[in-house]
């Protein structure tokens, strides 16, 4: 069923738009995409669906699965993880785990998010699903669930492997999903930290994403480099309530990669703004539920809902809510419908609506009580 909620003024661009950047030559060489986070609208892109090696940007999916497991209470930040021989043997960027060494999930997340530790990534993968192979299977299942058509993983680290690839657009979609778990920013926005503090193996972590220090609005996400992938960066920045995600792949130098990223962010913040319509968890509607212990259920947005505007321009769009046919029992967090924004009948944004609480099935005593209630009220 459809509920018309009203008319909202905003402008939304669903396709790529022409851009004017200071570093046009560099932009013409590197694959890139710029996406507004809440709506998923692409503001500009170049070859963003091309399959390329993502290097350590792979760890965005690794962090996503870990954050989902934390939110679902499968694991906790304070859980102890024992490093295996396999995890300790990983080359490339690492936090120098020793076989048998114990670290918490929180410490290992620091190792992944700040220092891009391959050993930390494998340790988390094994802790969560028993082996990296099982974890990679889950990574590919998640990619499919997110509708990523140009992504396939062979490991949790991004170390070079045949048939391990992604695209700038797919990486932006992964970042968009990861950013639903805002706690990850407490890790990715740190420029430096320590592991094994106060021991003879104290290890200084320095963020591989230097922009978290040198560009005020940047608070994540993940760099990548191999000789095949060249210099890559998936980054996110927030200004005046608008969060954007950029992905750069195949830059020749780290300096070029960072310059392109800053140009993309400057373009976004100079030309666009967002107006938040709903906040994640905000009560949007209370609806009746058949055969339920409680007569009604509260519906909320699964994430923040924003409207993207091009500065200085306004148009009218229509918002509607569609709900599934619902019967108890219903679980907290279960998808129960969608909120959709349209222009001239064309869908330009959509967000899931979820149940704010569990809804139990009505029992015989529920119906009996309601019957008594009805009789006494007559």
N, C-alpha and C positions, 0 to 999 in steps of 0.2 A: 504494500500500500504506500501511497505517496502523501507526504505532508509538505505543503508549500510554506516555507518559513519566512520568505520575504525577498526583497531586492536589495542588493548591496552594490555600492559603487567601487569598482576597481578595474584595472587593466591587466591582462595576463597574456604573455606571449608563449605559445607552446612550441614554437619552432625556433631555430637559430636566428639571431638577429645580426645585422652587420655591425662591425665594431671598428673603433679607431684607437689604436694603441701606440704608445711611444716606441715600442720595440717590435715593429711589424716584421722585420726581417727574421728575428728569432722565432716569432710566433709562426711564421710560414714553414719553419723547419720541423718543429716539434708537434706531435699529436697532443691535443688538449681538449678539455671540456670545462665549462663553467655552469654550475647548477645551483639554483636557489633551493635550499634544503627542505623547507616545509612543503612546498608545492611540487618539487621535483622538476620544475621548468628549466630547460636548457637555455641559457642566455647567449652562449656562443660556443662553437666547437669546430674542430678540424680533425677529420678522419677518426672521430671518436668511437667508431664501431670496429676499427681495425684490430685484429688479433696480434698482440705483442707480448713479450715476456714482461711480467709485472715486477720481477725481482722481489724485494722485501715488502712491497705494498701488499703482497699476498697476506701478510700478517694482519691486515684489516679484517679478513674473514676469520683468521685465527682468533683475534680479539673478540669478534662478534659472537662466535660460538661460546667462548669463555664467559662473556658478559650475559648471554642468554642463560647459561647454566647457573650463574650466580643469582640472577633474578628469579629463576625457577627453583632456587634452593637445592639444586643438585650438588653444588659445591659452595664453599664459603671462602671469603678472602683470607681468613685465618687458618684454613686447612693446610696441613703440612704435606708437602710433595717431596718424594724421594727421587733424586735424579738417577736415571738408569745409565748403564754403560753407553747405550745408544745416544741418549741425550747429551752426555758428557763428551761424546766423540765428534759432535758437530763442528764443522769449520766455519769460516767466515766470521761475521759479527757475532760476538758471544760475551757472556758474563763469566766464563771460565768455571762452569759447574764441574765438580768432581763427582764421579760415580759414588752413590750412597749419600751424597750431601743432601741435607734437608733445607728447603726454603718454603715460605708460605706462598699461596696463590697470589697474594698481594705483591710480594717481592718479585715473583716471576713476571707478573704483569708489568711492573716497573721495568724489568729487564727487557721485555718485548717492546713496550710503548716508547721508552726513552732511548735505549741503547740498541734496539733491533736484534736482541740476542736470539740466535738460531737455537742454541741449547735450551734457552728458556721456553721457546715456542714448542719444541719437541717434548720437553718435560710436562708442560701443560696439556699437550695433546694426549700424551700417554696417561696422565692422571685422569683425564676426563673420559676417555674411551678405551683405555687399555693398551692401545698401540697407535702409532702415528698413522698406520694404514687405515685403521677404523676411523680415526679422526678425519682423514682426508676424504673418506667416503661420505662423512657427514658434511664436510665442506662443499662437496659437489652436489649433495642433496639440497643444501641451503641455496646454492647458486641457482639450481633449477627452480626451487620454490620462489625465488625472487625474480624469476623470468630473465635471468642473465643468459643471453644467447651466444655470447662470445667469450665464455670463461670455462676453463677446466684446470683443475689442480692435480698435482702429483705429490706435493708435500706441503707442510704447514709453514715453511720458512721462506720460500721464493728462491732457494738455491736452484741453479740451472738444471732443467730436466726436460726431456722430450715430451711434447704434448702438454706442457704447462704454460697456460696463456690466459690473458684477459684483455680487456679494452678499456680505454679511458672512460667511456660511458658506463660500463659495468662496474668499474672501480668506484665511480661516483655514486652509483646505486648502492653498492656495499657500504660506502661511507655514510650515506643517508640512513641506512638501516642501523649501522653501528651507533649513530648519534641519537637514536632513540634511547640509548643507555647513557644518559648524560654523565654518569659516574666515570666513564672512561676518560673524560676530559681532565679529571683530576690527575691522571697519569700522563696523558699526551701533552698537557700544557706546561709540564715541568721542564725547565731548561737543564737542571742538574739535580742529582740526588746521589745517595750512596747505598751500596749493599755491603753486608758484613761489617757494618760500622763498628769501629773500636777493636777490630780483630787484626791479626797480622796479614789477613787476606782482604782487607778493606778495598772495595772497588768503586771508583768514581764513575758515575753514569753521566754522560753528556748527551743531550738530545741531538740526534742526527738531523732533526728539522730545526735549523738555525732560525727560521722565521718566528718561532715562538718567543724569541728574545728580541728580534729586530723589527718585527711588524706588530704593532700593539694589539691588533684585533685577532691575530692568529693564535689558536689554542689547540691545534692538532693538524694532521693526524699521523701520516707515515711516509717516510722516504723509501727509496729503493735504488740500488745500483748493482749492476753486473756489467761485464764488458759487452755482453750481448744486448742487454736492456738499455744500457747507457744510464743517464741520470733521470730518475723518476720521482714524482712527489704527488701524493694526494694530500691536500691541505684543506683546512676549514677556518673560517673567520666569521666573527659576529660584530655587527655595528648597528646601533640604533634599532635593536630588536630583530634585524635581518641576518640570518645565517646563510652563508654560501659555501659551496664545496667546489674546489678546482682540482683537476687532475692534469698533470703534465707527464708525458712519456717520451723517451728517446731524445732528451736534450743532450747536447754535447758536453756541457760542463755543469757543475753544481751552481755556479753563478748564473748561468743562463736559465737553468730550471727555476731558481728563486726569482729571477727578474720577471720571467713570464708569469709566474704565480702572482707576484705583486701587481703586475699590470692588469691581470684578470680581476683581482680583488678591487683595485682602484676603479676599474670600469664598472663593476657591479655596484659599488657604494656611491659612485657619482651619478648613476643613471636610474637606479631602482630603489624602491623601498617596499616594506611589507606592513600590512595592518593585521594584527592578530585578531582572529574572530572567536576562537575557542582555545582553551588551554587543556592540555592532556589531563584527563581525570575530572574535568568540569562537568557538572550535571547538565545535560542537554535536554532530556525528556524523561518523563515517567510514564510508562505504558502498562496497560492491563495484560496479564498473562493467564492463559487458560490452565486450569487444573494445577494451580500453584498454591503453596502454603500461604504465601503473601499474595495479595491481589494485584500488586503492581511491581514493576521492576524499573530501576534507574538505569538510564543509558548515558554513556559518556564517550568522548572522543578518544581513540587509541593513541593519538599524538596531538601535538599542537596543530591547529588549523589556522593558516595565514593566507592572506590575499596579497598577491604580488602586483605592485603598481609601477608603471614607468613614470618617473617624476614629471609632473606637469600635465599628465593626461588622465582622463577619467571616462569610464563607460559603465553602463548598467549590466549586471549579470544576475542570474537567478540561482538561488540556492534551494535544494530540496533534500528531504530525508526519506530514505526508503528502508523499511524494516522487513525482516523475514517473518514468516509465519512461525510463531514461537509457542512452544509448550514446555512446561517444567518436566524434568529438572534442567536448569541452565547453570553453567559454571561461571564463576567470576573470570572476566577476561575473554569470554567466548564472544566471537563476532556475531552481532545480532542485526547488523544493517550497515548502511553507508550514508555519508553525507556527500552530496554531489554539487558541483558548481558548473553551470552551463552558460553558453552564449549562443544564441540563435539555434538552440537545440543540440549543440555540440558540447560534449563533456570536456572540460578543460582542467578539472581537478576533482579528486575523489579521496576520501579518507574513511577508514573503517570505524564503525561504532561498536562498542563492546559493553557487556554487562558489568556494572560496577560492583556487583556482589553476587554470591550464590543464590539461586532461587530453587528451593526444594519443591518436590512434587507434593500435592495435597494428599492428606491421608483421610481415612474414614472419619476420624475425629474432627478434621478440619471442616468437612462438609456438614457434619452433625452440628458443630458450633455455629456455623453460618446459618443453618436452618433455624436453630433456636433464636439467633439474633434477628432473623427476619420475622419470626413469629412475635417476639416481644416488642418489636418496633411498630407492629400494626396497631 
